[in-house]
Amino acid sequence: MDLILHNARIYSMQSEKDIYEAIAVKDGLIKGLGKNQDILKMATTNTQIIDLNHKMVFPGFNDSHMHLLGLGASLSQVDLSHAKSIDDIIETTKHFIKDNNIEAGKWVVGRGWNQDFFADNFMPDAIDLDDISDDHYIFLRRACGHVATCNSRVLEDFDFPMAYTSIDGGSYENGIFKENALELITSKMALPSKEDLKTWIKAGCHYANSLGITSVQSDDLCVYPESHNQTVFSSFYELDADNSLSVRVYEQSLLRNINILKDQIKAGYQQNKGSLFFKLGPLKILGDGSLGGRTAWLNEPYHDAPNESGIHMYSQEDLNDYVLEAHKHDISSAIHCIGDKMLDSAIEAIELAQAKVAKANLRHGIVHCQITRPDQLKKLKDLDIMTYVQPVFLDYDAHIVRDRVGKLAETSYNFKSMMDLDIRMSFGSDAPVDSTDPIQGIHCAVTRKDLNNKPEEAYLPDQAVSVYQAIYNYTVESAYASYEEDIKGKLIKDYLADIVVLEGDIFNQILDSSVFMTIVGGRIVYQK
C-alpha cells in the first residue's frame, strides 16, 4: 500500500451509516476500508501511515459549477467583496494600485462589490471611479460578474458614450456595463499569455485544495473572447500533461453561439473526451443574468423595479437551434437560468431537442435554477433534467429575494422539493462569484441562513436539507453530473482516492469544521 489513514470516522457515502475506521490506498485508488487492525495489516515497509485521531473523512468535494481560471485570476485582482460603500471601493482600489506599483496607462481590474450592502443601494458609476485614478483604466465587476463599472478614462479613450446604449443581450450607461456589453470592455484589454493562464489555473487549484475540493466542473471560456478559447484549452492540456493539475477539471465549455459550437465539433469536440484530470464537458449556455443585478429574466417585472424584467441572451428560436445542434452531436447543455422566464425558455429548448432526436444517455442540466415555480420543477423531473445548485447564494439572496421577485420567493431555491422529486441535484459555488468554500455552502443548504446565521427566521426552512444530504450533493451527485459516478464521489474499493479530512464535527457544528487534509489520487495536495 502507498497510504493508510486510520483511527478515523470514514463516511463512504454509500449510506449514512456506512462508516469505517481506516482506508488503504495504492496507485491512486482505494484498495480497502475497514477496521483499524484489518487495514493496518495491509501496510508494507513503504506505506505512509497517518493516524487521524478520530477526524472525519469524506470523498473529496466536487464543485459542480465554478470558474477555476477566473478564481485563480481573482486572487491577484482587487478584492471588493468587503466593500460597504462606494467610498470603500475607491479607497480599496487606490491602495491596491499603490501597493502593487501599477503604472499609469495600465488596467486595474477588480471584483466583488455589491450595491445592496451600501446604505444608498447605488451602483458605482464612471464619475465615482474617477476618484480612484484618471491615469489608469479601471474596470470593477459586481460580485455576480454580470455587471461592471469602468472609469471615464475607459469611456473616453474607447469612445463609449455616457448615455444609455442598448446592444443585443446587454446595455451600458454612465460607465455601468451589463451582460453582453461587458465584452465591449474586455475586448479592449490585452489578452493574457498562456503562462499567465497556467499560473492562474494552478493558483485556483491550490486554493480549491485548501478547501477540500478535489474536482471541479468549470466554465473557463467566459472571460476572454472566442479567439482565446484554444489558448485556454491548451493551457489545461499542457498542465495535465505535466501532472501540474491538483484538481480534476470537467470543462463546461461556453461556446458563445452556434457557429462557434459547429467549429468546435468539426475540430473534434467530444463530451467526456480527455484524461482523469481534464475532460471536455457539456456546452455551457449563458441564458440570462443575475438576481442581484436585476438582469435575471423574469416573466413578471421585478417587484422592486417595475420597469425591469431582466435580460436574455438568445431568442427562443436561436436557443432551440443551439441546444439541438449540441444534442445531435451527443453534447449535453448546461444552461445558466436564474429567472423563471429563462427557465421556461431552457426547458422548451431541451424538450424540443429530446423530441426531435432521441438520446438516452445525455444529461442536460440547469445551472443555478434559482427563481422557479412548482410546475417547472415537475417538468425538470419529467424530462430528466439535472440541476447545478449553489446553496451559498443564500448568504446574500435570502435577504433580497422577496424584494426582487415578490410571491415567487416562496417557490424559489427549493432544494428539498427538488430532492423529493428525485431531480438530480449537484452542489457548487459559482466561484469567484461567491465563496468557494463547500463548508459554507453546506451551512447555507442546511440552515437556510447566511454565514452570520441571519435572518433570525430562516428563509423557507422547510426547504432545508440535512448535512449528510448536502455532502452527498457535493460528492455523489456532482460525480453523476460529470458522468463519473462509477469512479468517484464515494469512498469504496477501486474508486479514485480523492479524499478530504475534516477537523471538528460537521454534523453538529458546520462552520466550526475545517479542512485538515486533501488527497487527490492518493497524493496529499494540502495539509493544515
Secondary structure, 3 states (H helix, E strand, C coil): CCEEEECCEEECCCCCCCEECEEEEECCEEEEEECHHHHHCCCCCCCEEEECCCCEEEECEEEEEECHHHHHHHCCCEECCCCCCHHHHHHHHHHHHHHCCCCCCCEEEEEEECHHHCCCCCCCCHHHHHCCCCCCEEEEEECCCCEEEECHHHHHHCCCCCCCEEECCEEEECCEEEECCHHHHHCCCCCCCHHHHHHHHHHHHHHHHHCCEEEEEECCCCCCCHHHHHHHHHHHHHHHHCCCCCCEEEEEECCCCHHHHHHHHHCCCCCCCECCCEEEEEEEEECECCCCCCCCCCCCCECCECCCCCCECCCHHHHHHHHHHHHHCCCCEEEEECCHHHHHHHHHHHHHHHHHCCCCCCCCEEEECCCCCHHHHHHHHHCCCEEEECHHHHHHHHHHHHHHHHHHHHHCCCHHHHHHCCCCEEECCCCCCCCCCHHHHHHHHHHCCCCCCCCCCCCCHHHCCCHHHHHHHHHHHHHHHCCCCCCCCCCCCCCECCEEEEECCCCCCHHHCEEEEEEECCEEEEEC
